Amino acid sequence: MYTQAMDTQGKDGDARKAVRSAEDLQMEERFEARIAEGEFIEPKDWMPDHYRKTLVRQISQHAHSEIVGMLPEGNWITRAPTLKRKAILLAKVQDEGGHGLYLYSAAETLGTSRDQMLEALHTGKAKYSSIFNYPTLTWADVGVIGWLVDGAAIMNQVPICRCSYGPYARAMIRVCREESFHQRQGYESLLTMMEKGTGAQRAMVQDAVNRWWWPSIMMFGPPDDQSPNSAQSMRWGIKRVSNDELRQKFIDATVEQAKVLGVSLPDPELKWNEERQHYDFGAIDWTEFWNVIGGNGPCNRERLNARVKAWDDGAWVREAALAYARKQTEGIKEAA
Ligand code: FAQ
């Protein structure tokens, strides 16, 4: 990109503008044609600035969601009821950290540094998923996060495996495989409590479902007609399926799973619609959603403080790693 800009530096400003825009137009046409052909766009390929910015926004927010998403469940690692559940939860929370790392790496290929992305998270400029601003009050919340939150995450992320940007699409393949294990372990944990548990344990599961249901269906984002980014992201193949379509697919699949589990979903308007061949559902409280992503959910401050503290506490590790890297480079130079 820099080379092209230098090549077009002539004395006449207008002529330069005309040459550049003709060149840009040609590149844009080529880019659009590649998108239409379903080709992957790779880091060194030309891309419009807005495509790059949209990807950095979405991928970095996705990465932040993964690492902030470690916190609600991480809260239960020391209190897991058995060694087996503890081992599963540890592995799951570590997986989420790994997903964050793949995603930060994918976003870095677009020319944004990890420090810049983390700075945006720590100063509240960047968003992360609304869902992680709710508290985990009981052990059943851990199962429900697996079932509903990871379930919603998979529904949203499987289509991203076909995203037009290669590094993001490839990262998503592995992430989705792991999310699938996360969803199953949550469901299995809830099934155990529902089938073999006491009345109090079954009530605890139902209470957790009641609290997490609406926030889970909000995860898919605002309705399509209030989603400012959707139209362009769909045209560019960054998003393949709309917010509302994914939400509907998730609800249709989950209602059946709830029946097997023996829990009710807290929506009296949830009803099969024969004509639409989908479940109808009640009105979503979008005021709550905008409040939560605006920083005023039940745990926003706690989550952000935890991430900033982790960053500050890790300063010595970063310094040591940099000092080690410097020594290695100096050693190589001396030997040469
Ligand atoms: N939370 O125009 P749209 C997980 C924002 S990973 C917060 O529709 P877009 C794994 C949106 O950013 C969960 N903000 O936006 C796990 C935009 O604001 P902006 C994360 C939200 O990008 C499980 C504005 O509203 N998954 O759970 C939310 O086209 C368990 C307008 O919205 C991803 O990030 C929300 N829920 O569509 C980890 C998947 N929804 O940026 C641990 C990739 C919307 O213009 C434990 N991302 N907003 O200031 C996506 O698919 C999309 O970015 C959407 C939003 C669908 C989230």
Residues whose N, C-alpha, C, O or C-beta is under 5 A from the ligand:
A	BS01	FAQ	Q58 Q61 H62 S65 E66 G69 M70 E96 K127 Y128 S129 S130 V149 D150 A153 M218 M219 F220 G221 P222 S227 P228 N229 S230 I293
